[in-house]
C-alpha cells in the first residue's frame, strides 16, 4: 500500500499537461514532474530541490509554502535571500565606484553619496524607465546599478563606508 503523499505525487505526475485543469493544479503537476526528473539526476543539489518540491506539494495543505520547503525562508530578524543578493549587487557597484575615486574610505564614500544623490535627482528616473542609462560610461552604469539595487534611493555615506569596509574585511575608517 502506498502512502497518501505518494498517491498525491503520483496523481500530479499523471495529469496531462494539456488537460483542462485549473492553472494552479497544472503548475503543481509540472512541479511534481520536475521533482521526478531532479530525483533521477546524479547531483546532490538537484536531489535536494526534488525533496523540497515534494515537501511543498505534499505539505501545502498544511500551510507549508515553497520558500519553507526549499529552505530559503529567512530566520526571524534576517533578510530574505533575494534582499541579501540585492544588497551584495549594490555593494559590488559601490566598491567598483570607490575604486575610481581618490581619497580615504570616508572621503570616497562622501563623494559617491553626493554623486548618487545628484544622479537620483536628475536623470536616474528616466534611465530606470528605459532599463539602463542613456550613456555607456562605466561610472554611470555603476551609479545606475547602485541606485537600482538600493530601491531607487541613494545610499548614505555611512552605508557606503560600511560596504567598502566589508570588502577588505576590516572596519571602514571613521575619518
N, C-alpha and C positions, 0 to 999 in steps of 0.2 A: 504494500500500500504506500502511496506517495504522500508526502507532507502537503498541507494546503498551500504553502508557499511555492512548492514545486509545481503544483497544479496551476496556480495563477501564472507563474512564469511560462509554463508550457502553453497555456491558453493564449497569452500575449504573443508568444513567438509564432503561433499558428494563424494569427489574424492576417488575412490577405491585405497587403498594403493598398490595394485598390478597392477594398470593400467599403461600402458606405457606412462608416462608423464615425463617431464624433472625433474632432481634431485631437482632443486630449487622449482618447483611447488609442488613436492611430500613433500618436507620439510615444505613448507608453509601450506600444507594441514594437516600434522601432528601437526604443531603448533596450527592450528585452532581447531583440535580435543582435544589437550591438554588444550587449553583455555576453551573449553566447559566443560571438566572434572573438571578443577580447579574452575570454576564458581559454580559448584554444591557442593563443599566442604564447610563445616561449619568452615572455617578458614580465618581470615582476610588477612593473608599473601598470601594464595592461591588465594583469590579473587583479591588481588592487582596485583599479577602476571598475572592473567587472563586478567585484564584490560590492563596491559602492552602489553601482546601478541596481544590482539585485536587492540590496538592502533598501534602497529607495522604493523600488517597485513593490516589494512585499510589505514594507512598513509604512508606506504613505497613508494608509487608512488609520494608522496610529499617530499621525502627525509628524512623521519624520520627513523633512524636506531634503532636497538634493544636496544642498550645502552641507548639511549634517551628515548625510550618508557618504559623501565623498571626503569628508574630513576637512572641509575648507571653511567651516563656521568659525568665526573668531571667538576666543575665550572672552568672558566678560572683561571689559576695560581695554581690550585690544582692538587694533584696526582690522578691518576686513582685508582679505588678500589683495583685492583689486585696488583698495586705497593705499596699501603699502607699496604695491607696484607703481602706482601713480606718483607717490612720493619719491621713490627711487629714480624714476624718469625725470622728475623735476630737479632733484638734487644732481643728477648727471649733467643736465643742462646748465645748472648754476655753476658747477665745478668747471665745465668747459668755458663758460663765460669768464670765470675767475682766472683761468689760465691766460686769458688775453689781456687782463687788466693788471697794471703795476701797483705795488704797494703792499702794506701789511694786510693780513686777513680782514681786519676790521675795516680798513680803508677800501679794499676791493669790495667788500660786502656793501658798504655805503654807496659806492659808485654804481654797483649793479642794481641796488634797490632804487636809486634815482632813475637810472635808465629804464628799468621796468615800469616805474610809475609814469614816466613820460610816455612810453610806448602804450601802456594800458589806457592812458587818457587821450591818445591821438588815433593812430591807425589800426590798433590791435583789433577793435571790434569789426572793422572791415575785413582785415586779414582772416579773422576767425570765421566770418561768414563764407569767405572764399575757401577756407580749409587750409590755407597756407599763406605765408607772407607774399606780398607782391614782388619782393626782391629776392635775389638768390644769395645775398650777403650772408655769410656764415653767422655773424653776430646776430642778425635779425632772426634767422632761423632758430638760433638758441634762445633768444628772448621770447619768441613765439612759443617754443616748446615749454619753457619755464612757466609762462603765463597759462597756457592751456592745461598743463599738468597741475597747476595750482588753482584750478577752477575759475580762471579768468582774472584773478586778483593778484596784484604784485606781492610777493612775499616780503616780509620785513627784513631789515638789515640783520636783525638778530637771527631770524630763521636762516638767512643765507650764511651767516657766520657759522651756525651750527652745522649746516650742510658741508661747509668747507672743512671744518674741524673733524667731522666724522670720516671724511675721505682719507685723511692721513692718520687716523686712529688716535688723535690727541685732542684735547680741548682746544677750541678756537681761542686765539689770543684775545684778551679782553680789550686791548688798546685800540 
